[in-house]
Amino acid sequence: MAPTRTNLKRSSTRGHWKNLFLLGLIFFGNTEINAQTSPLKQPEASFRTLSLLAPINDLYYDYDDQKIPVRARTTSFSRTYPLPKKGTLDFYRLLPPKEGETEPQRVTVTEIDLDQKPGSLFVFMTESATNPNRIKTFVAQDSWESHPLETLLVFNLSERHTLVKLDTAGKVKLLGPGESATYPYPQSGAKQALLNVATQEGQNDWKLRIGGPQITLPGTRSTLVLVDEQATELRPLTEDLLIRKLIERAPVPTE
């Protein structure tokens, strides 16, 4: 599955959501779950990747005068890669040489401004409709300090405002496009919690898009990405919301 997008002012319709989650449960979309163990030791500055497209295996970037191959998976985070301290981080492809030349063509597909102190998770989202060698990239904060164990971090990468609630006793939070929020696992220690997600449709209308249990295992943390389902020939008018979920175990202590 390859689903495909900051901060906007809060809508004046916040007063309409209080009764929203009294609706029945509707569970839509496939949740991709992969438990993985964090690496033993990370560089002083590092990043990981995730692809909302197909798996990516043909990107490179430069670090300490070396060409570093980069991989991005769809069902789990990549390994950590060392992150340059400043400047612009270019991810590029090497294409066949032009006619009459011997060196491969270096084509930049996305750039990250490191001087803006970006986050440590790079999410490759969508390819340009006019240029397959341009990829829209979302840069997220995803440190263990801001996203500790037994919490769920939700990124709204859809183009709509969403209302998100985890657990029947949890708080409802309004997330605009590109916004995120962290939700604690149930205090009861339950191994699953009810997740409800609604999208704003028009000025005053909200529609429940996702409603169902999510795994909340002790000693783990979870990341959930919300994205709009893209129209296809079979579903040209779809307005559904898809989720991509990843679970990580506690970090392995370093010696």
N, C-alpha and C positions, 0 to 999 in steps of 0.2 A: 504494500500500500504506500502510495506516495502522495499524501495530502499537501495542499499548499494553502496573511500577513497577519515620542509618539504621544505623547501624553495629551489627552483631550480634557476639556472641562467636564466636570460631573454634570450629568443630565438633570434637568429640573424635575424629572419624573421619579426621583428616589422614593417618594412617598408611596408609589404604586407597587413596590416590590414586597411589602410585608406579607401579603397574603398569597404571593406567587407560589411558594414552595409547599403550600397545602395541597397542591395538585397531586394526582397519582404519579407513580413512577413510570418513566419512559426511558428505556436504555437504548441508545443509538450509537453505532460506530464500533469498530474493533479497537480494543485496547491492547497495545503491544507492550508486554512486560518482560523485562530482562533483569535478573539480579546479578550484580557484579561486585567484585571486591575492589576497593580503591588501591592504587599502587603503593608499594612499600615506601617509596621516597619520591618526592616531586622536586623539580628545579625551583630555584628561588622565585621565578615567575614562569608560569606555564599556562597552557590553554588546552581545552578539549573541543571536540566537534560533534555535531549531530546533523544528520541530513533529513529533511522532510521531502526530499526527492527520492530517487533511487540511490542505492549505495554509490559513493563517489570514491574512485580509486586512482584518479589521474591528476591530482593537484599537487603543487609544490610551493614552497616558500624558501627564502634565503635566511640562513642563520649562521653567523660566524663564517661567512664566505663559503658556506656549503649549501648545496641544493637538498632540501629536506622533503621527502615525499609525505603527503598528508592523505589520510583516509577518513572518511565520514560514513558511519553506519546509520541505519534507519531504526534499529531496535535496541541499540545500546550506545553509550557514549564511547568515543574513541579513547585511546591511550592519551596520556599527557604529552604535549610537545613543548619544548622550550620557547619562551616568548621574548622577543627582543625588547629592550627597555624603552626605546623611543623611536620616533619617526613614523613611517607608514609601512604597515605589513601588507604586502601584496601576495595574494594567492594567484597562481598562474598555471596554465597548461602549456605543454610543449607539443606543438603541431608539426606535421611534416614540413620540410623545407620548401620554400618557394621554388618555382622552376628556375634552374640555373644556379641555385645556392645549395650549400651543404649543411649549414647550421639550422637546427629546428627553429620554428617560430615560437617566440615566447608571447603568450596572449594572457593578459591579466583578466581574471574573471571577477574579482572583488577586492576591495581595499579596506583596511582597518586603520583608523587614525589612533596610534598608540599614545600620542600626546594628550588625548582626551581621557586617559586612564580607563580604558574599556574593561568590561568584565572578562571572565576567564572561560566562558562558554560561547562558541561561535556556531550558530544554527544556520545552515545553508537552507534557504527557504524555497525560492522559485527562480526558474530561469526566465530571462527576458523573452517576450514573445517575438521580438525581432532579431535577437542575437543569442543563440544557445550558449555562447561563451561569456555571458554576463549573468551572475547569480546574485540575487538579493540575499543579504546576510543580516541576521539579527544577532546583536552582541548582548549577552546576558550576564548579570552578576549571579554567581552560583558558588560562593565560597562556603566552607563548612561552618564558618562563624555566622553568616547570615542565613544559612539553610542547614541547621543542625539535624542530628538524628531525631527520628520520630516526629518529623514535620513533612508536610506536602507543599511543594513550591509549584504554583500555577502560573504559567505564562499565557497571556491572551494574545496570540498571534493572528487572530481573526481580524476582520475589518469592522467588527461590530462591538458595541458595548456589551458586557456580560455581567451577570450577577452570579456569584459562585458561593456555594455553601458546602462545607464538609462536616458531617456528623449532625445529628438532630439537635445537639446542644451548641453547635458552632455558630460563628457569626457570618452573616451575609456580607460579602464585599463586592463593591462595584469596580470592575476592571475595564478601562478603556483599551483601545487597540495599542499594543506594545507595552501594556502595564502588567505587573506581576504582584503576587501576594503569597505569603506563607501562612499555612494553616496547621495547627498542632494536631497530632493524632488524638483519638479519643482517650480521655483520662482514665477510662475504665480498663484500658489495656486490650480492648477488643481487636481482633485481627482483621476486621474490616469496618468501614464506615460508609454511610450513605453520602454520595456526592450528587448535588443538584446544580445544574448550570442552565441559565436562561439567557437569551439574546434579546436585545432591543430591536423591535421591528416598528419603524415609524416613530412618531414623536412620543406617544404615550403607551405603546403596546409592548408587552414582553411575552416571549414564548419559551416554555420549558423545552430544552433541546436534549439534555442528558439527565437521567435520574437513575441511579443504581449503585450497588455496593462497590467500593474500592478497597483493595488489600492495604492494610496498615500493620505490617508485621513489626513487632518489637525489635529494636536494634537495627532498623533500616531508616532510610529517608526516601522520599518519592519525588519525582519531577513529572509534571503533567503539562503538556502543550496543547492548547486549543487552536484549531485552524478551521477555516471555512472549507467545506467540500467544494471542489472545483467542478464546474459544469462539464458534462460529457454528452456524447451523442445519445446515450440511453437515459441520462438524467440532465437535460438541458436547463431546467428551471429549479434545480436543487437549492435549498436554503439551509441544509443541514450543517451541523457542527461536528467535527471529528476530534478525537483525542488521541494523543500519543503519550503513553506513560512508561516511565522507567523507574526501577527500584535499585537502590544501592545498599549494600551492607555497611556496617561500621568499618572505618579505616583500620588497616592492619598497623599496630604500633611499630614505630621505628626504633631501632636499637641505639 
